[in-house]
Each structure stands twice: as structure tokens, then as C-alpha cells.
Amino acid sequence: MSDVVLAVGLMSGTSLDGVDAALIETDGEAHVRPLAFRGEPYSEAARATLRAATELALAFDSPRSNPEILAAEDLVTRSHILAVRKLLVDAQISPADVAVIGFHGQTIAHRPDRGWTWQIGDGPAMAAALGISVVNDLRSADVAAGGQGAPLLPVYHRALAAGETKPLAILNLGGVGNITWIGEAEDDLIAFDTGPANGLIDDWMERHAGRPYDENGAFAATGRVDEAVLKGMLANPWFDQPPPKSLDRSDFALDAVAGLSPADGATTLTAFTALTVERGLRLLPSAPKRLIVAGGGRHNATLMAMLGEACGLRPEPIEALGWNGDATEAEGFAYMAVRSLKGRPISFPGTTGAPEALAGGVLHKAA
């Protein structure tokens, strides 16, 4: 493999909104050039299938075969294959010119405390269908070594932020929130989950407003924060636990806000997300000079305003650095796939709690 190659990355997050596909040019080190991106939304039926698989998986003691989960895996695989095909047509790139696909798959259970994490998606089937080598199962090696298996994006954040003023914090607000702190030295890299980000808000909106998310935070803007409920939610000792640490989307539930009105529940959950980030910032070695926000949460104006108030630092959408915030996670898995081909580490003691810097991923070669 030449030093600089084309790679595709795929991401389907715990928000279950759809598949993100990105094409980049990279050497898996300092050279990164994003080339194309597209998002493919899941249908309501697909989301229901994946949600049911997640609920089932969380009841298991370990990953195992099950007809419902196998059906969900087939759905995930077919959806991702279609996304790659459309991406390459858009970019006018032949599959033969792509060195590797980084296929994250769909997380249906994340249980590093029990020694496992579970992402569904058939890597060999994708490699055979597309004629491109696929790297998947990117978290398991880290978990098997005693790490959290998450977050994995910090190695890509570090590459993108090479020319930025440090220390810098990159906050990803997906279904679960996570933060990457990048210091001035090469190995100054710390990351951990901060708490539920959009996950609880999305669940509340679906239950009480019939919508998958709070667009622009407009609904939360109409309610008020219930301070007593918020205080109780923040009393969870997990927030003061030092990193490394990670969460499953299901680790927090809506029970605490169940008695609130729809608007007040949305407002209180949005404030909760903002304050969990503030708690996370306290755990960093030093205060970041900038707080860069990626993930769907950056589109929520109410959440961004609450973040600024809670953290005393103006949150900036990741586009302020010239990046595509919708594509960042998918690009990161393309980057990690190239590193996996080279045997380069994708997780580190400061990011997942792994005992040493670890490579990850399983390679499925194209036929």
C-alpha cells in the first residue's frame, strides 16, 4: 500500500438517524484530505428494527446469535453497502481505486465493564459486495485488553487539529457525549464520555412530541429547568469519576423527568447535557482555550447557549476549523482503517484506558 490512499469511512450512531459515508485521502498519519460525504437517513421501520435489536442485546450477558439481531445486522450491512455505492458515484471514484473501508457498524450494546462491546455489521459480506477490503470490529481489541473501547475518534481529532492552538477540546454531541482534549505535546491526548448528549432529549421528543429530535432546540426554548430534578440527575457519582470512562446510550433513562411537562422535560434534559459537559471539563489537565463542538448537538441553539453559560467558554461549531461536522465521525473511521492496515494504534491509555497504545480492527480482504 502506498503511503497516501483513498479510504471510505462509515458511521451509524446510537441516535439511529442513518448512515454517514465519507471519502478521504490519507496516509493514516498527518495527511488528511476530505473528498466527499453523504448521509443516508434510516426509515422509521429501520429505526424500529434497530431499536428492538438494541433492547434485546442489552438483556444478553454476551454477544450471541439471535434471529432478530441477525435481521438487524442484515439491514445495517445492506444500508451501508448502498451508502458506499452512492458515495462513490457522487465522487466519480471507482471501487478499484479505494484501498479500504472503515466499517464501524451499529452499536447495539456497549459493556466494557463486562468485557465486551457489540457492533453489528457483516464485514465479509461488504467486502464481497463492493470488491473493496473492509476493516471492521474496531473496538473489541481495546475492550479485550481492558480498555473502554471508546472514544475512538481522538486519534483523528489530533490529526485534524495539528495546526491549531493548544490545549483544545473537541466535544462530540451524538447520542452520547464525549470530549477529546489535545495538549501541546504529541502524546497529550485525553478523551472520555461526558454523559448522555442528544440521546435522552431525542427519546423525550419521540415520546412526547412525536418527533425524532428537538430541531434547533426550539421546543426546549419554551420550557423551564426544574432545578430540583436537575440536581438529582447530576448527583450521579459517575460524573465525578476520573477518566477513562464510557457509556452505553441506555445507561441513563427518562425516569427522573417523567413527571415534568413535555416542554419542561425537554428544557431540563438539555440543561442536564450542558452541565454534564461542564463536569467533564473539570476533569481535564488544564482548561482548553477553545471548545469545538461536533455531532448533531451543535445544531441545537438552546443547547449551545446553555453550554456557553455552564462552561464559561463559547462553544464553536466544528465548521469554525474548516471541518464538515456531519462527516467527521465517518472520516475518522476511514482514517482508522488505514492505520489498522499499517498496524498503527487507534486507541491509547489516555483515550480509552488501554494498557498501551493499541491497533484495532479486523481486516476482510476483497475477493
Number of C-alpha atoms within 10 A of each C-alpha: 9 6 11 15 17 22 30 31 30 29 26 25 21 22 21 21 18 21 23 25 35 30 28 23 21 20 20 25 17 13 14 19 14 17 14 18 25 19 20 17 16 17 12 12 9 18 17 14 18 25 17 15 23 21 13 15 21 17 9 10 10 14 15 10 7 12 9 15 20 16 14 25 21 16 17 23 21 16 19 26 19 16 23 25 15 17 22 20 12 12 12 10 14 10 17 10 11 19 20 29 32 32 32 27 24 23 22 26 26 25 18 23 14 11 17 21 25 22 20 23 25 22 24 17 17 24 21 15 14 18 16 22 24 30 28 26 21 27 27 22 20 31 23 15 15 18 27 32 30 26 24 25 24 27 24 22 19 23 16 19 16 13 8 13 13 18 19 21 25 25 27 27 25 20 25 25 28 28 28 27 27 26 19 13 9 9 11 14 20 23 31 28 29 29 30 28 29 27 24 24 26 21 20 25 21 14 12 14 15 10 13 17 23 23 17 17 21 16 19 27 17 12 16 15 19 16 11 9 17 17 11 10 18 16 10 10 8 13 20 15 12 12 20 20 24 25 24 20 24 18 10 14 14 13 8 14 19 11 11 14 13 19 20 20 27 30 24 24 29 28 23 26 26 26 22 23 24 20 18 23 19 13 15 17 12 12 16 19 13 17 25 22 23 27 23 19 27 23 17 18 16 22 27 22 15 18 24 16 15 17 19 10 15 16 22 18 22 21 13 11 13 9 14 16 18 20 23 25 27 29 32 27 29 32 32 32 34 29 21 24 20 14 13 17 15 26 30 24 18 21 29 29 24 21 14 15 17 18 21 25 24 19 21 20 16 17 11
